[in-house]
């Protein structure tokens, strides 16, 4: 109940924050529309306000507020108030264009239907000015955040990140780092083996060399984290780059598995699992029943949040009763192995592409280091994690009294959004007898 209340409170705060932003941007739209058409009327008479005929001023005042309401309705229908402003891009621009195509048609229809007498340039220039102001409002927020993160001195105390791969995945990560205020990191340099890209700039970050230049770049730019972002590179080439990175002592994150997961190229069924049925039967046990119950995901905590719930517990009770009934008359000699769905044949494990990170809240209590099952957290530096041995079990997160440890960063955020979308549909327990 305490956790649920906390989640509810957080969502409530987010809703209020979103609503306040919507109201602000809606107010800006209203002022922009009012100003655009007044400016168009003013420009029609050579910027001499006193030369505007009274009937045109009266026409403006009598129609503009109705037009404002129409514009806001069209904006809402075109989802101009549901965007995540720090990610405004071409898609948002296309929706703005669609909105103004609709408004252009409505403007023409209203003039003909209600016989509104105003200069033709008033409608044309008013619509154009309104369009640029509407677009400008929505791109302004992203621009401010981007410039704020680029201002000299704003990156003091941040962690320098190197991205390997100047392709689409690398570009997406740079954008996330550029506009995210909660990330205590910045992309300092890029690595790409393509000679044609050397020295070029991608999203404001310079490509400083190829794989052979990684050690020098780590020292030059004081790199603390390396993100491998080449989804298409596999095999020996991928392993060679990762081997070079491992010798730098930097924390390493690998993007390919995440992007493939999001795109559905790698599904959970393709990951290696050790089936409990096989382990039990190999050790002489008779498996008479099995069940797959749903619980909250340990990494992506929004997936199956609140599970097991009342329905799940009811099914658990039913499963227990059915097992007791079957055991009451069980004959080992007459036992026939049951079929339980599983991942067979086993496939090589891909591993977890990200590990818990530690922030400035760490108070060096050493609870995480002392209880890590794989000893991946050094006692002398408990704010660090050995990425080569960490299994991302999450034990350090739950043990941390200051919530210093957690899954963070753009790599995790991209994976979380994709995984949550894939697992949005409720799944019910499965029983096997």
C-alpha positions in Angstrom: 0.0 0.0 0.0 2.8 2.3 0.8 4.5 1.7 -2.6 1.2 2.1 -4.4 0.5 5.4 -2.7 3.9 6.5 -3.7 3.3 5.7 -7.3 -0.1 7.4 -7.2 1.5 10.5 -5.7 4.2 10.5 -8.4 1.7 10.1 -11.2 -0.4 12.9 -9.6 2.5 15.2 -9.6 3.3 14.3 -13.2 -0.3 15.0 -14.3 -0.2 18.4 -12.6 3.1 19.2 -14.2 1.8 18.1 -17.7 -1.4 20.1 -17.2 0.5 23.3 -16.2 2.7 22.9 -19.4 -0.4 22.4 -21.5 -2.1 25.5 -20.1 1.1 27.6 -20.6 1.5 26.5 -24.2 -2.2 27.0 -24.8 -2.0 30.5 -23.5 1.0 31.1 -25.7 -1.0 29.8 -28.7 -3.9 32.2 -27.9 -1.5 35.2 -27.7 0.2 34.1 -30.9 -3.1 33.8 -32.8 -4.3 37.2 -31.5 -1.0 38.9 -32.3 -0.7 37.2 -35.7 -3.9 38.5 -37.2 -3.5 41.9 -35.6 -0.1 42.1 -37.2 -1.5 41.0 -40.5 -4.1 43.8 -40.4 -1.5 46.3 -39.3 0.9 45.3 -42.1 -2.0 45.6 -44.7 -2.1 49.3 -44.0 1.7 49.9 -44.1 2.2 49.7 -40.4 0.0 52.7 -39.7 -2.4 51.7 -37.1 -4.5 54.9 -37.4 -5.1 54.1 -41.1 -7.0 50.9 -40.4 -10.7 51.5 -41.1 -13.0 51.1 -38.1 -15.0 48.4 -39.9 -11.9 46.2 -40.2 -11.0 46.7 -36.6 -14.5 45.8 -35.6 -14.4 42.8 -37.9 -11.2 41.7 -36.2 -12.6 42.1 -32.7 -15.9 40.3 -33.5 -14.4 37.2 -35.1 -10.9 36.7 -33.6 -12.1 35.0 -30.4 -14.3 32.5 -32.3 -11.3 31.8 -34.5 -9.1 31.3 -31.4 -11.5 28.6 -30.2 -11.5 26.9 -33.6 -7.7 26.9 -33.7 -7.4 25.4 -30.2 -9.9 22.7 -31.1 -7.9 21.8 -34.2 -4.6 21.9 -32.3 -6.1 19.5 -29.8 -7.4 17.1 -32.4 -4.0 17.1 -34.1 -2.3 16.2 -30.8 -0.3 19.4 -30.5 -0.8 19.4 -26.8 0.2 15.8 -26.2 3.8 16.0 -27.4 6.8 15.5 -25.2 8.3 18.9 -25.9 11.9 18.0 -25.4 11.6 15.5 -28.2 9.7 17.8 -30.7 11.0 16.9 -34.2 9.8 16.4 -37.8 6.7 14.4 -36.7 5.5 17.4 -34.6 6.2 19.7 -37.5 4.1 17.6 -39.8 1.2 17.6 -37.3 1.5 21.4 -37.2 1.3 21.6 -41.0 -1.7 19.3 -41.0 -3.4 21.5 -38.4 -2.9 24.6 -40.6 -4.0 22.9 -43.7 -7.3 22.1 -41.9 -7.4 25.7 -40.6 -6.8 27.1 -44.1 -9.9 25.2 -45.3 -12.0 26.2 -42.3 -10.9 29.9 -42.8 -12.0 29.8 -46.4 -15.3 28.1 -45.5 -16.1 30.6 -42.7 -15.5 33.6 -45.0 -17.8 32.2 -47.6 -20.5 31.0 -45.2 -20.7 34.1 -42.9 -19.7 36.7 -45.6 -17.0 38.2 -43.4 -15.5 41.2 -45.1 -11.8 41.6 -44.4 -8.8 42.2 -46.7 -7.6 39.0 -48.4 -4.0 39.6 -47.2 -5.4 39.6 -43.6 -6.3 35.9 -43.9 -3.2 34.8 -45.8 -0.6 36.7 -43.6 -2.5 36.0 -40.4 -2.5 32.3 -41.1 1.3 32.3 -42.1 2.3 34.3 -39.0 0.2 32.1 -36.8 1.9 29.0 -38.3 5.4 30.2 -37.6 4.5 31.3 -34.0 2.8 27.9 -33.3 5.8 26.0 -34.6 8.2 28.4 -32.8 6.5 27.9 -29.5 6.9 24.1 -29.7 10.5 24.1 -30.8 11.5 26.8 -28.4 11.4 24.5 -25.4 13.7 21.9 -26.9 16.0 24.6 -28.1 16.3 26.2 -24.7 17.1 22.8 -23.1 19.6 22.0 -25.8 21.4 25.3 -25.5 21.4 25.1 -21.7 23.2 21.8 -21.8 25.7 23.3 -24.3 26.6 26.5 -22.3 30.2 26.5 -21.2 30.3 25.7 -17.5 26.9 24.0 -17.4 28.6 20.6 -17.5 30.8 20.9 -14.4 30.9 17.7 -12.4 29.3 15.6 -15.1 30.4 12.2 -16.4 32.0 12.2 -19.9 30.6 9.6 -22.2 32.0 8.1 -25.4 29.7 6.7 -28.0 31.0 4.1 -30.5 29.1 4.4 -33.7 28.1 7.5 -35.6 24.9 6.0 -37.0 21.2 6.3 -36.2 21.6 4.7 -32.7 24.4 7.0 -31.8 22.5 10.0 -33.1 19.5 9.1 -30.9 21.6 8.7 -27.8 23.3 12.1 -28.4 19.9 13.7 -28.7 18.7 12.1 -25.4 21.8 13.3 -23.6 21.5 16.8 -25.0 17.9 17.4 -23.9 17.7 15.3 -20.7 18.1 17.5 -17.6 18.2 14.5 -15.2 21.3 12.9 -16.8 24.5 13.7 -15.0 26.5 13.0 -18.2 27.4 14.4 -21.5 28.6 12.9 -24.8 32.2 14.1 -25.2 33.3 12.3 -28.4 32.3 9.8 -31.0 34.2 6.8 -32.4 33.5 5.5 -35.9 35.7 3.3 -38.2 34.4 5.0 -41.4 37.3 7.2 -42.6 34.9 9.6 -44.3 33.4 10.5 -41.0 36.7 11.4 -39.2 36.7 14.9 -37.9 33.1 15.5 -38.8 30.5 16.6 -36.2 27.2 14.7 -35.4 24.6 16.5 -33.4 27.3 18.8 -32.0 29.8 16.0 -31.1 33.0 15.4 -33.0 34.0 12.1 -34.4 37.6 11.8 -33.2 38.7 8.5 -34.8 38.3 4.8 -35.2 38.6 1.8 -32.8 42.4 2.1 -32.6 41.9 5.6 -31.3 39.7 4.6 -28.3 42.5 4.4 -25.6 43.8 7.9 -26.6 40.4 9.4 -26.7 39.5 8.0 -23.3 42.5 9.8 -21.8 42.1 13.0 -23.8 38.4 13.5 -23.0 38.5 11.9 -19.5 35.9 9.3 -20.5 34.1 7.4 -17.7 31.5 5.5 -19.7 31.6 4.0 -23.2 28.4 3.1 -25.1 28.6 0.6 -28.0 26.0 1.8 -30.5 26.5 -0.2 -33.7 23.4 -2.5 -34.0 24.6 -4.0 -37.3 28.1 -5.0 -36.1 28.4 -8.6 -34.8 31.0 -11.3 -34.5 34.7 -10.7 -34.4 34.5 -7.0 -35.2 32.2 -6.3 -32.3 34.3 -8.4 -29.9 37.5 -6.6 -30.9 36.0 -3.2 -30.1 34.6 -4.4 -26.8 38.0 -5.9 -25.9 39.7 -2.6 -26.6 37.0 -0.8 -24.5 37.4 -3.3 -21.6 41.1 -2.4 -21.3 40.3 1.3 -20.7 38.7 0.7 -17.3 35.5 2.5 -18.3 32.0 1.4 -17.6 30.7 -0.2 -20.8 27.1 -0.4 -22.1 26.1 -2.2 -25.2 23.1 -0.8 -27.2 22.5 -3.5 -29.9 20.6 -5.9 -27.6 18.3 -3.1 -26.4 17.5 -1.8 -29.9 16.8 -5.3 -31.2 14.5 -5.9 -28.2 12.6 -2.7 -28.9 12.2 -3.5 -32.6 11.2 -7.1 -31.8 14.2 -8.6 -33.4 15.2 -10.3 -30.1 12.4 -11.7 -28.1 12.4 -13.1 -24.6 11.9 -16.6 -26.1 15.2 -16.3 -27.8 17.2 -15.8 -24.6 18.6 -18.9 -22.9 16.7 -20.2 -19.9 17.5 -23.1 -17.6 14.2 -24.9 -17.3 13.3 -26.0 -13.8 11.6 -29.1 -15.1 14.8 -30.3 -16.7 16.9 -29.7 -13.6 14.4 -31.5 -11.4 14.0 -34.5 -13.7 17.8 -34.8 -14.2 18.1 -35.1 -10.4 15.5 -37.9 -10.1 12.4 -35.9 -9.3 8.9 -36.6 -10.7 7.4 -33.3 -11.9 3.6 -33.7 -11.6 2.6 -30.1 -12.2 3.9 -26.6 -13.1 2.7 -23.1 -13.1 3.8 -19.8 -14.6 2.6 -16.9 -12.5 3.1 -13.2 -13.2 5.0 -10.8 -11.0 6.3 -7.3 -11.2 9.4 -7.1 -13.4 12.6 -6.6 -11.4 14.2 -4.2 -13.8 11.3 -2.6 -15.8 9.2 -2.1 -12.7 6.2 -0.6 -14.7 5.7 -4.0 -16.3 3.2 -6.1 -14.4 3.1 -3.5 -11.6 1.1 -4.7 -8.6 1.2 -8.4 -9.7 0.5 -10.9 -8.2 -2.9 -9.4 -7.5 -6.1 -10.9 -6.1 -6.9 -12.9 -9.2 -3.3 -14.3 -9.3 -3.5 -15.3 -5.6 -6.8 -17.0 -6.3 -5.2 -19.0 -9.1 -2.3 -19.9 -6.8 -4.7 -21.3 -4.3 -6.4 -23.3 -7.0 -3.1 -24.6 -8.2 -2.1 -25.7 -4.7 -5.4 -27.5 -4.2 -5.0 -29.3 -7.6 -1.5 -30.4 -6.7 -2.6 -31.8 -3.3 -5.4 -33.7 -5.0 -2.9 -35.2 -7.6 -0.4 -36.1 -4.9 -3.0 -37.9 -2.8 -3.2 -40.7 -5.4 0.2 -40.4 -7.0 2.0 -43.6 -8.1 5.7 -43.0 -9.1 5.8 -46.2 -11.2 2.8 -45.1 -13.2 4.0 -41.5 -13.6 4.0 -40.1 -17.2 6.1 -37.0 -17.7 4.0 -33.9 -18.3 4.7 -31.2 -20.9 5.5 -27.8 -19.6 6.3 -25.0 -22.1 9.9 -23.9 -22.1 12.8 -22.7 -24.1 14.2 -25.8 -25.9 16.7 -26.3 -27.3 18.7 -23.9 -25.0 20.3 -20.9 -26.7 23.3 -19.0 -25.6 22.6 -16.3 -23.2 22.9 -12.7 -24.5 23.3 -11.2 -21.0 21.7 -8.0 -19.7 23.0 -5.0 -21.6 22.9 -2.6 -18.7 23.7 -2.6 -14.9 22.7 -0.5 -11.9 24.4 2.8 -11.7 25.2 4.9 -8.6 24.7 8.6 -8.2 25.9 11.2 -5.7 23.5 10.0 -3.0 25.9 7.1 -2.1 26.9 7.4 1.5 29.4 4.4 1.4 27.5 2.2 3.7 28.8 -0.8 1.8 25.5 -2.7 2.0 25.5 -3.2 -1.8 29.1 -4.4 -1.9 28.7 -6.8 1.0 25.6 -8.4 -0.4 26.3 -8.6 -4.1 25.9 -12.3 -5.1 28.6 -12.0 -7.8 30.9 -9.7 -5.9 30.6 -7.1 -8.7 30.8 -4.1 -6.4 34.3 -3.5 -4.9 34.4 -2.7 -1.2 37.0 0.0 -1.8 34.8 1.7 -4.4 31.2 0.8 -3.8 29.9 3.4 -6.2 31.3 1.4 -9.1 30.1 -1.8 -10.7 32.0 -4.5 -12.6 30.0 -4.8 -15.8 31.7 -8.0 -16.8 30.4 -10.0 -13.8 27.2 -8.0 -12.9 24.0 -10.0 -13.6 21.6 -7.1 -13.0 19.8 -9.0 -10.3 18.8 -5.7 -8.6 19.8 -6.7 -5.1 22.0 -3.6 -4.7 19.0 -1.4 -5.6 16.7 -2.8 -3.0 19.4 -2.8 -0.3 20.5 0.8 -0.9 19.0 3.0 1.9 19.5 6.3 0.0 18.2 5.0 -3.4 21.6 5.9 -4.9 21.7 2.8 -7.1 19.3 2.3 -9.9 18.9 1.7 -13.6 19.4 5.0 -15.3 20.5 6.7 -18.5 19.2 6.9 -22.1 20.1 3.3 -22.9 17.8 2.1 -20.1 15.1 4.6 -20.9 14.9 3.5 -24.5 14.8 -0.2 -23.5 12.2 0.5 -20.8 9.8 2.3 -23.2 10.1 -0.5 -25.8 9.7 -3.3 -23.3 6.8 -1.7 -21.5 5.0 -1.3 -24.9 5.7 -5.0 -25.7 4.3 -6.1 -22.3 1.4 -3.7 -22.0 -1.2 -6.4 -22.5 -2.1 -8.3 -19.3 -1.0 -11.9 -19.2 -2.7 -14.5 -17.1 -1.1 -17.4 -15.1 -0.7 -20.7 -16.9 -1.1 -24.1 -15.2 0.3 -27.4 -16.4 -0.7 -30.9 -15.3 
